[in-house]
Amino acid sequence: MSTLYRHLPSMDQVLEGATGDGDIAGLPRSLVKQHASAFLDLCREEIRSGVITDPTGLSLEVLLPRLKAYVRSHSRPHFRRVLNATGVVVHTNLGRSLLAKPAIEAVAEACGHYSNCEFDLATGKRGSRYSHVEQILCDITGAEAALVVNNNAAAVFIMLETLAKGKEVVVSRGQLVEIGGSFRIPDVMAKSGATLREVGATNRTHVYDYENAIGDETGALMRVHTSNFRVVGFTKEVGLAEMRALGDKYGLPVIEDLGSGSLYSLEGEGLLGEPTVQQVVAQGADVVSFSGDKVLGGPQAGIIVGRKEYIDRIKKNPVNRAMRIDKMTLAALEATLRLYLDMDEARRKVPTLRMITASKESLKAKARRLADAIRDELGDVAVVGLKKGVSRVGGGAFPEYDLPGTMVTFAANGISADDLREALLDTDPPLVARIEDDVFLLDARTLTSTELKLAASALKQAVDGLNKG
Ligand SMILES: *Cc1c(COP(=O)(O)O)cnc(C)c1O
């Protein structure tokens, strides 16, 4: 075995061989060297463990293709595009919402040029970065004032820190939610300096529960969207109108964390039970916060709308400076919001809304096109079929609703669904799909039409890789 090590090519030989390749030649030499060295370590490990047992397996000719593939895959940028065939539209792990085309163009314009980001073109003096989106947010939601911070978690924090620090905030036990990424209402509340005053029982909270808790220490009444869970059965939550009445009676602000929030009513799609931001504002919430990149379909942002006296106080909070959004977000958000000036245009042009509201017929046609693309790529190797199934909105919105559609089932001789899933993490681009009852499923709802061919190509790469390995 020890003599085998001597047959390993030298670093110089390996480097010379690798940089003969067009793609690799363009990479920084230090990076190629680092990965080539790791590759040689891998070969030594293979000798040690008996995977490589004779010198022919160590010739440059044999090693070079592997080395090139290794260097290529390890020196790719870490942040990569991924194909989402999971059918979860607002998939937080995969980057939530795709921006609409006008928003993508606005981002490119904003980041490649100087702009009036904080410059008032009417006076030639310093301006406010919020001026770009405040009016349009008010126009769409009917609120008096608006503010945007980095994300909705920040929005919840700054609302509480501004309006209720050192005071009590009354919240129903049924709404003390933890969403993914360890964001829990009680913890955020504690960090904001407000004291949580839980009322009611997990399943039922009444107006008198809130009222009994109100005292000199009370700073606000709060409602939280329960996002990813539902309390079902014998339940009661106090509606916003009743909260508003209590707020008026005791002179307290009513704060609402809407979670995803939507500017477009999805009731027409049969998705019930989640009021739009417009409805919550109309029903009298004083301050409402929601995400920019969940169902709204814009960039990551936390949007706060509501009564001017409260929004003004939040704007002046020094913490606001630490949560401010950048010019790319502003550009993307304004462009996305402009689409909402015509709700029908929003539904057609905001990818998140388009995916959620896609018709069964269009989903079936798309699944057929994906199946055809896969057959074109893989021929007889693939066993492809269509099957009814469901997608999800994601992002904590409408958790109890299935979005019916057509799935593509995929199998290739002798390859397990799990092996396939793993191999697809390393294709170009990687593809994430679902496995249900051991069947590998692709949901084309969350693939754009130009991605169908890429998905087929990823499957081909994965199957080829597994057949070779
Ligand atoms: C998603 C969510 C948040 C956090 O929003 P981000 O935009 O992810 O920061 C806060 N509250 C609720 C109820 C949510 O659903």
The ligand as a Gaussian input file, in Angstrom:
#p B3LYP/6-31G(d) Opt

LIG

0 1
 C      -43.081000      35.318000       9.452000
 C      -43.577000      35.966000      10.707000
 C      -42.773000      36.884000      11.420000
 C      -41.379000      37.217000      10.992000
 O      -41.334000      37.813000       9.752000
 P      -39.940000      37.910000       8.968000
 O      -40.277000      38.739000       7.788000
 O      -39.543000      36.518000       8.654000
 O      -38.965000      38.564000       9.873000
 C      -43.288000      37.456000      12.556000
 N      -44.528000      37.154000      12.991000
 C      -45.319000      36.267000      12.351000
 C      -46.671000      35.972000      12.903000
 C      -44.873000      35.651000      11.178000
 O      -45.651000      34.769000      10.530000

